[in-house]
Each structure stands twice: as structure tokens, then as C-alpha cells.
């Protein structure tokens, strides 16, 4: 079976990937810069840059696209990849990852070519990490958009498909509208945003994967915690316990801590959490709160409540300017297929019963879908 790199309906034979890689490597060898720097316009560009950088054992800098173009790192620390954070709570920051952390030491050579579907932004840490894992297993790589369930014509099954929770919510929307059975997926993985039971249920009922995994981590720390019990949040009884990878999480007051490996300290991730029963749920993130007349409101907490309503498939909460208190909460919702705007009154009553006055959306719009950020996360601006 031929190994392909698939993007936007184009099938790149791996010989073309290799040819482009050799060209980039040759250009880098003749250069005098400390870094091999690329500003990729596509997933194809990221794959070529990663293979070239790994082959040369150089320092590769993957610059974010405009308008987030950033300065080069001010120091050289050794062979690896400089990846920029998403800039969700500020300007993107560069983080260095050694090649040995991104590429497994042993390559999994398989007779039957596997296929990875990657819904993360290719130049993000999650995207780079997924690409490196796919390349290490000699798999075909297919870059997915949220619309892939309704637009993808290739019915070849996916061994694993990865993306943010926002990506998977919008993929469910397109699957419902596509009126055809989506391609089979063995494993679905999601990370970068909070995951709740409503999303897991929607993904399970739409794509019927054999397994669903959640990943908790950060660009600065790596993808540390893997949860595959198909329940929202983190299991409380696992706090402080090392996983087989050596990573562990813990909770300090209302903050989430993560240690990426044995011998490394716990570090705050910037996420706020709440313990509900035997689960730890992410309720917000530092720098993302909405100031409603002096009360800090987490948009993620509002979204989680709205998504618990049986008519809502996805919710997006954001600040809406108010001449009285500066800002109030507003929300957009995507309805479950078959539901109509007639549920608006019931949804507002549900929100009033489960949210504090400052958290209550003063406007609820019903929309077809959300536009995600460059990092594939929900866009709240």
C-alpha cells in the first residue's frame, strides 16, 4: 500500500515529500544562520521541515503565521524544534523541544501502512507532536478540517484521529449534516481544551471509535496526562500518581499542577479546576476571565453548563460590552440536529437555574457553527 501525505484533497506520494525534504536540507547546509527557520503555510510544509531538521540534527524554528509572527529565539540550546505557544493568554512564546523527546527512539515499522488523521494546527505543539508520532510509525498522514466528515471522499479508515475538543464538536456538526456514515476510526484523541461528558457522548455516537483518549498538557511541558476511561475531566484518585510515561498531575486549591516526568517538579498549567464527585474538571484559565462589574467569570464554566442542556451540541461564551458594568456574558450555541429555536426559552430557564447572576448570558445566539482560532481552539473574541 502506498504511503501518502494528504491535505486539502491532494495526495502527496512520499517520494515527493522526500524530494522536498532534500531540497530544504541542501539549502540549510549552505546557510550561515544558527537556525533553520520556516513559516509553514500548510501541514505539508511542517512535515518537510520536521524531516529535514531531524535529518540534519539542527535547531528548527517553526514560526507562527501572521499576525503572530515572532522574533527568533535569542539563544541556541541544541538540536531540536522551537515551537511557539498558541498565544491564547498573550503573545506567543517560543519553547524548545529536543528531537529525542519528539521522535521515539524505536520506529514502528508496519507492513500495512497506518493512517493518522491530524486535526490540530500543524505548527502547534500538539500538531508537531502528532506528526512526529505518525512519522515514527511510518504512517500515512492526513490533515483534517472540522468539515471532513461531510467533505472527505476517501473512505479509507483512520487508525487514529486527533484534534481539539472544538475541532471534534464542529466535526460532529458536519457529520450530522453530511448524511453519510463517516470513515471508521480506531482511536480518537483530543486535547488543548476542557472535555465534558456531552462531547464524549456526541463523539462516541457519531464516529463509533474503539477508544477515546483525553490529553492534558501544555506546550511548555508536553502532553503529559493521558486519560482513556471515556469520562469528562480527570480522575481524582489519580492525583499525585505517576502514569507509565512518568507524568503526573495534582490539584492545589483550585489550580491544576503537572509534572511531565519523574524527577521533575510540579508546575502550574494556568488552568483553574473544580472537584465534582470523583472527577477534576477544568473550569477556566488564567487570563481568560470576563470582568462583569468586578466579578470574574470563567467563559469555560458557562460553556460547560450550557452544553449540559440536551438541545445544545456546542457553546461559546465571550464578553459583550455593556455601558453599565463594562462587560457582560454573551453566548453562541450550536443546537443538536433536529432541535429548533423553539428551545431558546427552555435554554434560558436552564441557564438561570444553574448559573450565578454574573455568569448568566445576557444574549444567546443560535448559530450554525463556530470559527476556531489558528490553534484550533474556540475563538472568544
FIKE-266463 format. One record per residue (C-alpha): x, y, z; residue number from 1. Coordinates in steps of 0.05 Angstrom, whole numbers, plus 5000, padded with zeros to 4 digits. Each point is the difference from the previous one (the first is absolute). Example, Ala and Ser with C-alpha at 12.3 -4.5 7.8 and 13.67 -1.06 7.14 Angstrom:
2
[atom [5246 4910 5156] 1]
[atom [5027 5069 4987] 2]
***
This chain:
381
[atom [5000 5000 5000] 1]
[atom [5027 5069 4981] 2]
[atom [5017 5048 5055] 3]
[atom [4970 5069 4990] 4]
[atom [4997 5069 5031] 5]
[atom [4929 5025 4989] 6]
[atom [4978 5073 5006] 7]
[atom [4943 5039 4969] 8]
[atom [4982 4943 4953] 9]
[atom [5072 4993 4974] 10]
[atom [5038 4935 5007] 11]
[atom [5075 5009 5005] 12]
[atom [5040 4937 4986] 13]
[atom [5054 4992 5053] 14]
[atom [5054 5005 4946] 15]
[atom [4979 5073 4989] 16]
[atom [5004 5013 5075] 17]
[atom [5070 4971 5000] 18]
[atom [5020 5042 4940] 19]
[atom [4976 5065 5032] 20]
[atom [5035 4980 5065] 21]
[atom [5066 4991 4963] 22]
[atom [4992 5068 4968] 23]
[atom [4988 5034 5067] 24]
[atom [5057 4963 5032] 25]
[atom [5047 5020 4944] 26]
[atom [4981 5073 5008] 27]
[atom [5011 4996 5075] 28]
[atom [5070 4970 4991] 29]
[atom [5020 5060 4958] 30]
[atom [4972 5050 5048] 31]
[atom [5038 5036 5056] 32]
[atom [4942 5011 5048] 33]
[atom [4998 4968 5068] 34]
[atom [4931 4974 4988] 35]
[atom [4961 4967 4944] 36]
[atom [4939 5045 5000] 37]
[atom [4934 4986 4964] 38]
[atom [4933 5034 5000] 39]
[atom [4956 4943 4975] 40]
[atom [4939 5015 4958] 41]
[atom [4974 4928 5004] 42]
[atom [5007 4934 5035] 43]
[atom [5042 4976 4942] 44]
[atom [5051 5055 5016] 45]
[atom [5003 4979 5073] 46]
[atom [5013 4927 4982] 47]
[atom [5056 5019 4952] 48]
[atom [5032 5047 5051] 49]
[atom [4997 4948 5056] 50]
[atom [5031 4945 4957] 51]
[atom [5054 5047 4976] 52]
[atom [5015 5026 5070] 53]
[atom [5003 4931 5029] 54]
[atom [5045 4975 4944] 55]
[atom [5048 5058 5010] 56]
[atom [4995 4996 5076] 57]
[atom [4995 5076 4999] 58]
[atom [4960 5052 5038] 59]
[atom [4934 5009 4962] 60]
[atom [4956 5061 5014] 61]
[atom [4927 4993 4979] 62]
[atom [4976 5072 4997] 63]
[atom [4925 5013 5012] 64]
[atom [4963 5030 4940] 65]
[atom [4982 5074 4997] 66]
[atom [4975 5039 5039] 67]
[atom [5037 4962 5055] 68]
[atom [5069 5000 4966] 69]
[atom [5051 5000 5057] 70]
[atom [5073 5015 5008] 71]
[atom [5051 4944 4996] 72]
[atom [5023 4968 5065] 73]
[atom [5057 5041 5031] 74]
[atom [5042 4939 5017] 75]
[atom [5021 4933 4971] 76]
[atom [4988 4940 5045] 77]
[atom [5013 4940 4955] 78]
[atom [4967 4956 4947] 79]
[atom [4925 5002 5004] 80]
[atom [4938 5041 4982] 81]
[atom [4980 5069 5023] 82]
[atom [4924 5001 5003] 83]
[atom [4958 5061 5017] 84]
[atom [4942 4997 5049] 85]
[atom [4930 5016 4974] 86]
[atom [4998 5070 5032] 87]
[atom [4932 4986 5032] 88]
[atom [5017 5043 5060] 89]
[atom [5053 5046 4969] 90]
[atom [5054 5003 4947] 91]
[atom [5027 4933 4975] 92]
[atom [5062 4976 5037] 93]
[atom [5054 4955 4971] 94]
[atom [5012 4933 5034] 95]
[atom [5056 4952 4981] 96]
[atom [4989 4925 4993] 97]
[atom [5059 4953 4988] 98]
[atom [4993 4951 4942] 99]
[atom [5005 4941 5048] 100]
[atom [4937 5023 5036] 101]
[atom [4960 5007 4936] 102]
[atom [5023 4938 4961] 103]
[atom [4998 4932 5036] 104]
[atom [5067 4964 5000] 105]
[atom [4970 4939 4967] 106]
[atom [4961 5005 4935] 107]
[atom [4939 4957 4994] 108]
[atom [5007 4970 4931] 109]
[atom [4933 4972 4978] 110]
[atom [4983 4958 4940] 111]
[atom [4932 5032 4990] 112]
[atom [5007 5075 4997] 113]
[atom [4960 5033 5056] 114]
[atom [4966 5067 4991] 115]
[atom [5000 5058 5049] 116]
[atom [4947 5054 4994] 117]
[atom [5026 5065 5030] 118]
[atom [4951 5055 5017] 119]
[atom [5047 5042 5042] 120]
[atom [5033 5061 4969] 121]
[atom [5062 4969 4968] 122]
[atom [5048 5052 5028] 123]
[atom [4974 4994 5072] 124]
[atom [5034 4956 5052] 125]
[atom [4942 4951 4996] 126]
[atom [5004 4999 4924] 127]
[atom [5076 4991 4999] 128]
[atom [4996 4946 5053] 129]
[atom [4947 4962 4961] 130]
[atom [5039 5006 4935] 131]
[atom [5063 4973 5033] 132]
[atom [4963 4941 5029] 133]
[atom [4969 4985 4932] 134]
[atom [5067 5005 4964] 135]
[atom [5032 4954 5052] 136]
[atom [4948 4947 4985] 137]
[atom [5010 5007 4924] 138]
[atom [4927 5020 4994] 139]
[atom [4964 5039 4947] 140]
[atom [4982 5069 5025] 141]
[atom [4934 5034 4984] 142]
[atom [4986 5071 5023] 143]
[atom [4927 5009 5018] 144]
[atom [4954 5060 5005] 145]
[atom [4937 5001 5044] 146]
[atom [4960 4991 4935] 147]
[atom [5033 4935 4982] 148]
[atom [4942 4954 5019] 149]
[atom [4957 5033 4946] 150]
[atom [5053 5015 4948] 151]
[atom [5049 4942 5003] 152]
[atom [4991 4953 4941] 153]
[atom [5054 4950 5021] 154]
[atom [4967 4945 5040] 155]
[atom [5066 4970 5023] 156]
[atom [4995 4990 5076] 157]
[atom [5043 5041 5047] 158]
[atom [5043 4964 5051] 159]
[atom [4999 5062 5045] 160]
[atom [4970 5069 4993] 161]
[atom [5020 5058 5045] 162]
[atom [4976 5071 5012] 163]
[atom [4976 5051 5051] 164]
[atom [4931 4992 5033] 165]
[atom [4977 5059 4957] 166]
[atom [5023 4962 4938] 167]
[atom [4960 4938 5022] 168]
[atom [4937 5039 5017] 169]
[atom [5000 5032 4931] 170]
[atom [5017 4933 4968] 171]
[atom [4937 4972 5033] 172]
[atom [4960 5058 4971] 173]
[atom [5025 4985 4929] 174]
[atom [4990 4925 5009] 175]
[atom [4927 5012 5017] 176]
[atom [4992 5044 4938] 177]
[atom [5039 4954 4954] 178]
[atom [4946 4946 4997] 179]
[atom [5051 4946 4991] 180]
[atom [5038 4953 5046] 181]
[atom [5067 5030 5020] 182]
[atom [5063 4959 4988] 183]
[atom [5017 4949 5053] 184]
[atom [5048 5024 5054] 185]
[atom [5035 4953 5048] 186]
[atom [5023 5052 5052] 187]
[atom [4978 5072 5010] 188]
[atom [5044 5046 5041] 189]
[atom [4985 5071 5023] 190]
[atom [5037 5053 5041] 191]
[atom [5014 5074 5008] 192]
[atom [4933 5018 5031] 193]
[atom [4953 4972 5053] 194]
[atom [4961 4937 4982] 195]
[atom [4932 4984 5030] 196]
[atom [4953 4941 4997] 197]
[atom [4955 5032 4948] 198]
[atom [5058 5004 4950] 199]
[atom [5022 4928 5014] 200]
[atom [4929 4976 4989] 201]
[atom [4993 5038 4935] 202]
[atom [5066 4974 4973] 203]
[atom [4985 4929 5021] 204]
[atom [4931 5000 4968] 205]
[atom [5024 5035 4936] 206]
[atom [5065 4965 4984] 207]
[atom [4996 4935 5040] 208]
[atom [5074 4995 5015] 209]
[atom [5029 4941 5038] 210]
[atom [5032 5048 5050] 211]
[atom [4999 5074 5019] 212]
[atom [5060 5032 5034] 213]
[atom [5008 5067 5035] 214]
[atom [5067 5035 5005] 215]
[atom [5017 5052 5053] 216]
[atom [5064 5040 4992] 217]
[atom [5031 5065 4975] 218]
[atom [5049 5020 4947] 219]
[atom [5051 5017 5054] 220]
[atom [4992 4932 5034] 221]
[atom [4978 4952 4945] 222]
[atom [4940 4954 4995] 223]
[atom [5006 4973 5070] 224]
[atom [4936 4965 5023] 225]
[atom [4960 4950 4958] 226]
[atom [4930 4980 5023] 227]
[atom [4960 4947 4963] 228]
[atom [4943 4982 5047] 229]
[atom [4953 5039 4955] 230]
[atom [4975 5046 5055] 231]
[atom [5008 5076 5002] 232]
[atom [5054 5029 5043] 233]
[atom [5057 4967 5038] 234]
[atom [4990 4943 5051] 235]
[atom [5011 5028 5069] 236]
[atom [5031 4935 5026] 237]
[atom [5055 5007 4948] 238]
[atom [5025 5066 5029] 239]
[atom [5072 4995 5021] 240]
[atom [5008 4932 4966] 241]
[atom [5052 4990 4946] 242]
[atom [4976 4972 4933] 243]
[atom [5042 4951 4961] 244]
[atom [5030 5059 4963] 245]
[atom [5024 5029 5066] 246]
[atom [4952 5059 4996] 247]
[atom [4953 5019 5057] 248]
[atom [4950 5053 5019] 249]
[atom [4976 5029 5066] 250]
[atom [4952 5052 5026] 251]
[atom [5020 5058 5045] 252]
[atom [4939 5039 5024] 253]
[atom [4966 5017 4933] 254]
[atom [5062 4993 4955] 255]
[atom [5024 4942 4957] 256]
[atom [5073 4978 5007] 257]
[atom [5038 4956 4952] 258]
[atom [5066 4964 5005] 259]
[atom [5022 4974 4932] 260]
[atom [5049 4947 5026] 261]
[atom [5030 4966 5061] 262]
[atom [5050 5046 5032] 263]
[atom [4968 5064 4973] 264]
[atom [4959 5046 5044] 265]
[atom [4926 5014 4995] 266]
[atom [4985 5064 4961] 267]
[atom [4936 5041 4996] 268]
[atom [4968 4992 4932] 269]
[atom [4960 5064 5006] 270]
[atom [4934 4962 5004] 271]
[atom [4949 5007 5055] 272]
[atom [4964 4937 5022] 273]
[atom [4940 4977 5041] 274]
[atom [4991 4933 5034] 275]
[atom [4931 4970 4987] 276]
[atom [4991 4931 5031] 277]
[atom [5057 4956 4977] 278]
[atom [5021 5045 4941] 279]
[atom [5043 5062 4992] 280]
[atom [4972 5048 4948] 281]
[atom [5037 5059 4967] 282]
[atom [4955 5060 5011] 283]
[atom [5042 5056 4972] 284]
[atom [5068 5027 4982] 285]
[atom [5042 5057 5027] 286]
[atom [4990 5062 4957] 287]
[atom [4935 4977 4967] 288]
[atom [4948 5023 5051] 289]
[atom [4946 5051 4984] 290]
[atom [4996 5059 5049] 291]
[atom [4926 5011 5013] 292]
[atom [4995 5061 5045] 293]
[atom [5059 4977 5041] 294]
[atom [4981 4926 5001] 295]
[atom [5046 4953 4962] 296]
[atom [4961 4951 4958] 297]
[atom [5031 4939 4966] 298]
[atom [4972 4992 4929] 299]
[atom [5019 4926 5002] 300]
[atom [4956 4990 5061] 301]
[atom [4941 5034 4965] 302]
[atom [5011 4956 4938] 303]
[atom [5002 4937 5041] 304]
[atom [4931 5016 5030] 305]
[atom [4969 5018 4934] 306]
[atom [5027 4937 4968] 307]
[atom [4964 4959 5053] 308]
[atom [4933 5021 4970] 309]
[atom [4974 4943 4956] 310]
[atom [4988 5046 4941] 311]
[atom [5071 5028 4998] 312]
[atom [5057 4967 4963] 313]
[atom [5051 5056 5009] 314]
[atom [5004 5067 5037] 315]
[atom [5046 5060 4996] 316]
[atom [4999 5053 5055] 317]
[atom [5034 5068 4993] 318]
[atom [5000 5071 5025] 319]
[atom [4948 5048 4972] 320]
[atom [5009 5075 5013] 321]
[atom [4952 5032 5049] 322]
[atom [4994 5075 5014] 323]
[atom [4980 4985 5072] 324]
[atom [5050 4948 5026] 325]
[atom [5053 5000 4945] 326]
[atom [4987 4929 4976] 327]
[atom [4947 4946 5006] 328]
[atom [4999 4928 4977] 329]
[atom [4973 4982 4932] 330]
[atom [4997 4931 4969] 331]
[atom [4992 4966 4933] 332]
[atom [4973 4929 4997] 333]
[atom [4997 4946 4947] 334]
[atom [4938 4957 5007] 335]
[atom [4995 4925 4996] 336]
[atom [4973 4980 4931] 337]
[atom [4925 5000 5001] 338]
[atom [4994 5054 5053] 339]
[atom [4973 5068 4982] 340]
[atom [5000 5071 5028] 341]
[atom [4937 4980 5038] 342]
[atom [5047 4974 5055] 343]
[atom [5028 5070 5013] 344]
[atom [4953 5015 5058] 345]
[atom [5013 4933 5033] 346]
[atom [5075 5011 4991] 347]
[atom [4997 5068 5034] 348]
[atom [4961 4970 5058] 349]
[atom [5051 4944 5006] 350]
[atom [5057 5052 5002] 351]
[atom [4964 5041 5053] 352]
[atom [4993 4938 5043] 353]
[atom [5073 4979 4995] 354]
[atom [5041 5065 4994] 355]
[atom [5013 5058 5047] 356]
[atom [4971 5067 4980] 357]
[atom [5068 5026 4974] 358]
[atom [5010 4936 4960] 359]
[atom [4932 5002 4966] 360]
[atom [5005 5017 4925] 361]
[atom [4963 5064 4985] 362]
[atom [4996 4979 4927] 363]
[atom [4996 4929 4972] 364]
[atom [5008 4992 4925] 365]
[atom [4986 4936 4962] 366]
[atom [5052 4990 4946] 367]
[atom [5017 4947 4948] 368]
[atom [5073 4990 5023] 369]
[atom [5059 5035 5033] 370]
[atom [5062 5029 4968] 371]
[atom [5061 4973 5037] 372]
[atom [5066 5035 5013] 373]
[atom [5065 4986 4963] 374]
[atom [5015 4949 5054] 375]
[atom [4934 4964 4989] 376]
[atom [4969 5024 5065] 377]
[atom [4935 5037 5012] 378]
[atom [5006 5073 4980] 379]
[atom [4970 5046 5052] 380]
[atom [5015 5068 4970] 381]
***
